[in-house]
Amino acid sequence: GAAGVAMLIGLAVFRTRSGPTLGPIGRDPSGTPAQQARVRTITLGIAAVIALLIILGVAGVVQFNPVAIASNMTAVMLTMSALYFLYLFFGAGLSGPEKKRVVVIVVLFLFSMIFWAAFEQSPTSLNLFARDFTDRQLGGWEMPASWFQSIEPFFVVALAPLMAALWIGLEKRGMALSSPTKFSFALATAGIGFIAMVVAANAVLASGGTLKVSPLWLVFCYFTHAVGELALSPVGLSSMTTLAPRRLLGQMMGVWYTSIALGNLFAGIVGGEVDPSKLEQAPALFSRTAISLFVAAVILLLLVIPIRRMMAGNNRTSGLAD
């Protein structure tokens, strides 16, 4: 409810300030009236189907298997993303330089998906660890496990000005990092957080489940996640606006959020396999996640030079590849 109120306030601010700040930008819809009508019809039709399914599910008329839905939606979204990228390369009439920028978008899309698949372990495996294996006693009071979910957002708010100052400072000194380098840094940083959780989980495993570890393990893990998010999320949004062909800019923003959605789906599927009664699963899961992040960070770092060569001579993306 609070999120909805905040979004309403944001919408009101946009509506009242869009005139003085944006002027005529976006005022006139693109496309022919027939195209606009077709988009409205398709959008309303999809919304009506979703609303009907929700009503039937709430009423108990239709039973949904959330695991099956997540698995199927993963396949659907991956297929749709692949088909869309194929359309961009072969059917959108893009120029050579535009196709090169789309290649970079595909690379960032894939590694963004990997990052969010690890990051979104927060409400699943990490939350179970907080509930079952973390000492939450403060004096005579036990802190709810769900409160740990507020740690990472707190660090995001606290560290955002520092990270912004860091990027600006590096740029002024001629040491600006490229977007792929920042992505690689984000992946590696998140991996460090999961390494810490491997140590904590192994300590619990060695005790046979009797030990409850310090909450500082999770605090450190969420700190690294916040640093990684700040190095990847705003940079990814900026990269989409820089790389996308102008006429496809809105669609490319949707592509970016599709990578986040897929990461969430993978995280839910993986986290849903965790059985809190089987202690050995936690260190194994955290180890696999950390290794995946480090491998992805190294691969992306190796791609920085090829991406720089692809963007050479393009003034619009020079800041991205430097």
C-alpha positions in Angstrom: 0.0 0.0 0.0 2.8 2.4 0.9 4.5 1.7 -2.4 1.3 2.4 -4.3 0.9 5.8 -2.5 4.5 6.7 -3.4 3.9 5.7 -7.0 0.8 7.9 -7.1 2.8 10.8 -5.7 5.4 10.2 -8.3 2.8 10.2 -11.1 1.3 13.5 -9.8 4.8 15.1 -9.8 5.4 13.9 -13.3 2.0 15.2 -14.5 2.4 18.6 -12.9 6.1 19.1 -13.9 6.3 17.4 -17.3 5.2 20.6 -19.1 7.9 22.9 -17.8 10.7 20.3 -17.8 10.0 18.2 -20.9 8.1 20.6 -23.1 6.7 18.9 -26.2 8.8 15.7 -25.8 6.5 12.7 -25.9 3.3 14.7 -26.3 2.5 13.5 -29.8 2.2 9.7 -30.1 4.2 7.9 -32.7 2.8 5.7 -35.4 -0.4 6.0 -37.5 -3.9 6.1 -36.0 -4.4 2.5 -37.2 -1.1 1.4 -35.5 -2.1 3.2 -32.3 -5.5 1.5 -32.3 -4.0 -1.9 -32.8 -1.6 -1.4 -29.9 -4.5 -0.3 -27.7 -6.6 -3.3 -28.6 -3.8 -5.8 -28.0 -2.8 -4.2 -24.7 -6.4 -4.1 -23.4 -6.9 -7.7 -24.6 -3.8 -9.0 -22.7 -4.8 -7.0 -19.6 -8.3 -8.4 -19.7 -7.0 -12.0 -19.9 -4.6 -11.4 -17.0 -7.4 -9.9 -14.9 -9.7 -12.8 -15.7 -7.0 -15.3 -14.7 -6.4 -13.5 -11.4 -10.1 -13.4 -10.6 -10.5 -17.1 -11.3 -7.4 -17.9 -9.2 -8.6 -15.8 -6.2 -12.0 -17.4 -6.4 -10.5 -20.9 -6.5 -12.1 -21.7 -9.8 -8.7 -22.4 -11.4 -5.7 -23.9 -9.5 -2.3 -22.6 -10.3 1.1 -24.3 -9.7 3.5 -21.4 -9.1 6.6 -23.6 -9.8 5.2 -24.7 -13.1 4.2 -21.1 -14.0 7.7 -19.8 -13.2 9.4 -22.5 -15.2 7.1 -22.0 -18.2 7.4 -18.2 -18.0 11.2 -18.5 -18.0 11.0 -20.4 -21.3 8.4 -18.0 -22.7 10.4 -14.9 -21.8 13.7 -16.3 -23.0 12.1 -17.3 -26.3 10.5 -13.9 -26.7 13.8 -12.1 -25.9 15.7 -14.2 -28.4 13.1 -13.6 -31.1 13.1 -9.9 -30.5 16.9 -9.7 -30.8 16.7 -11.7 -34.0 14.2 -9.3 -35.3 16.5 -6.4 -34.5 19.4 -7.9 -36.4 17.4 -9.1 -39.5 14.1 -7.3 -39.7 14.4 -3.9 -38.1 16.4 -2.2 -40.8 19.2 -1.2 -38.5 22.5 0.2 -39.8 25.8 -1.5 -39.2 26.8 0.7 -36.2 23.3 0.2 -34.7 23.6 -3.6 -34.9 27.0 -3.4 -33.1 25.3 -1.5 -30.3 22.6 -4.1 -30.2 25.3 -6.8 -29.7 26.5 -4.8 -26.7 22.9 -4.7 -25.4 22.6 -8.4 -25.7 25.9 -8.9 -23.7 24.7 -6.5 -20.9 21.3 -8.2 -21.0 22.8 -11.7 -20.3 25.1 -10.5 -17.5 22.4 -8.4 -15.9 20.2 -11.6 -15.8 23.0 -13.5 -14.1 23.5 -10.7 -11.5 19.8 -10.5 -10.6 19.5 -14.3 -10.4 22.0 -14.2 -7.6 20.9 -10.9 -6.1 17.3 -12.0 -5.7 18.3 -14.9 -3.4 17.6 -12.3 -0.7 13.9 -13.3 -0.2 14.5 -17.0 -0.6 17.7 -18.8 0.5 19.2 -15.8 2.4 15.9 -15.1 4.2 15.7 -18.8 5.2 19.3 -18.5 6.5 18.3 -15.5 8.5 15.3 -17.3 10.0 16.9 -20.6 10.8 20.7 -20.1 11.3 21.2 -16.5 12.3 21.3 -15.2 15.9 18.6 -12.6 16.0 18.6 -12.1 19.8 19.1 -8.5 20.9 19.0 -8.5 24.6 15.7 -10.3 25.4 14.1 -9.5 22.1 14.3 -11.5 18.9 14.5 -9.5 15.7 12.1 -10.8 12.9 13.9 -12.5 10.1 12.1 -10.3 7.6 13.8 -7.2 8.9 17.0 -8.3 7.2 15.3 -7.5 3.9 15.6 -3.8 4.8 19.4 -3.9 5.2 20.3 -3.8 1.5 17.8 -1.0 0.6 19.3 1.0 3.5 22.8 0.5 2.1 21.6 1.6 -1.4 20.2 4.9 -0.1 23.3 5.5 2.1 25.9 4.5 -0.5 24.3 6.0 -3.7 25.9 9.5 -3.2 29.3 7.9 -2.5 29.1 5.7 -5.6 28.1 8.7 -7.7 31.0 10.7 -6.4 33.3 7.8 -7.1 32.3 7.6 -10.8 32.6 11.4 -11.2 36.0 11.5 -9.5 37.4 8.7 -11.7 36.1 10.5 -14.8 37.7 13.7 -13.8 41.0 11.9 -13.3 40.7 10.3 -16.7 40.1 6.9 -15.1 36.5 6.4 -16.0 35.3 2.8 -16.1 33.3 1.5 -19.0 29.8 0.1 -18.5 31.0 -3.6 -19.0 33.8 -3.0 -16.4 31.2 -1.7 -13.9 29.0 -4.7 -14.6 32.0 -7.0 -14.0 32.8 -5.2 -10.8 29.1 -5.6 -9.7 29.2 -9.4 -10.4 32.5 -9.9 -8.5 31.3 -7.8 -5.6 28.1 -9.8 -5.2 30.2 -13.0 -5.4 32.3 -11.8 -2.5 29.1 -11.5 -0.4 28.2 -15.1 -1.2 31.7 -16.3 -0.3 31.1 -14.8 3.1 27.8 -16.8 3.3 29.7 -20.0 2.4 31.9 -19.5 5.4 28.9 -18.8 7.7 26.9 -21.8 6.3 29.8 -24.1 6.7 30.1 -23.1 10.4 26.5 -24.0 10.9 26.9 -27.3 9.0 30.0 -28.2 11.2 27.9 -27.7 14.3 25.2 -30.0 13.1 22.7 -27.1 12.9 23.1 -26.1 16.6 25.1 -22.9 15.9 23.4 -19.6 15.1 25.9 -17.3 13.4 26.3 -13.6 13.9 23.9 -11.4 11.9 27.0 -9.5 10.6 27.5 -12.2 8.0 24.2 -11.3 6.4 24.9 -7.6 6.9 28.2 -7.9 5.0 26.5 -9.9 2.3 23.8 -7.3 1.8 26.4 -4.6 1.8 28.2 -6.2 -1.1 24.9 -6.7 -2.9 24.1 -3.0 -2.5 27.4 -2.0 -3.9 26.9 -4.3 -6.8 23.4 -3.0 -7.5 24.7 0.6 -7.5 27.4 -0.4 -10.0 25.0 -2.2 -12.3 21.4 -1.0 -12.1 21.7 2.7 -12.9 24.6 2.0 -15.3 22.4 -0.5 -17.1 19.6 2.0 -17.5 22.0 4.6 -18.8 23.6 2.1 -21.2 20.2 1.3 -22.7 19.4 4.9 -23.5 22.9 5.4 -24.9 23.0 2.2 -27.0 19.5 1.8 -28.3 18.5 3.0 -31.7 16.4 6.2 -31.1 13.2 4.8 -32.7 13.4 1.7 -30.4 14.4 3.4 -27.2 11.2 2.6 -25.3 11.3 -1.0 -26.4 15.0 -1.3 -25.2 14.0 0.0 -21.8 11.5 -2.9 -21.7 14.3 -5.3 -22.7 16.4 -4.1 -19.8 13.6 -4.8 -17.3 13.1 -8.2 -19.0 16.6 -9.1 -17.9 15.7 -8.2 -14.3 12.5 -10.2 -14.5 14.3 -13.3 -15.8 16.9 -12.9 -13.0 14.0 -12.9 -10.5 12.5 -16.0 -12.1 15.7 -17.9 -11.9 16.3 -16.8 -8.4 12.9 -18.0 -7.4 13.3 -21.4 -9.1 16.7 -21.9 -7.5 15.7 -20.6 -4.1 12.6 -22.7 -4.1 14.7 -25.9 -4.2 16.3 -25.1 -0.9 15.1 -27.4 1.9 15.7 -25.8 5.3 15.9 -29.2 6.9 18.9 -30.2 4.8 21.9 -28.2 6.1 24.3 -29.3 3.4 22.2 -27.5 0.8 23.0 -23.9 2.0 26.9 -23.9 1.5 26.5 -25.8 -1.8 24.0 -23.3 -3.1 26.0 -20.3 -1.9 29.2 -21.8 -3.4 27.6 -22.4 -6.8 26.2 -18.9 -6.8 29.6 -17.3 -5.9 31.4 -19.3 -8.6 28.9 -18.4 -11.2 29.2 -14.7 -10.4 33.1 -14.8 -10.5 33.1 -16.7 -13.8 30.6 -14.2 -15.3 32.7 -11.3 -14.0 35.9 -12.7 -15.6 34.2 -13.4 -18.9 32.7 -9.9 -19.1 36.0 -8.3 -18.2 37.6 -10.2 -21.1 34.9 -8.8 -23.4 35.7 -5.2 -22.5 38.4 -4.8 -25.2 36.2 -6.3 -28.0 33.3 -4.1 -27.0 35.7 -1.1 -27.0 36.8 -1.9 -30.6 33.1 -2.3 -31.7 32.3 1.2 -30.3 35.5 2.8 -31.6 34.8 6.0 -33.5 31.2 6.3 -32.3 30.9 9.5 -30.4 27.6 8.6 -28.9 28.9 5.5 -27.1 32.5 6.7 -26.4 31.7 7.0 -22.7 30.3 3.5 -22.6 33.4 1.8 -23.9 36.3 3.9 -22.5 
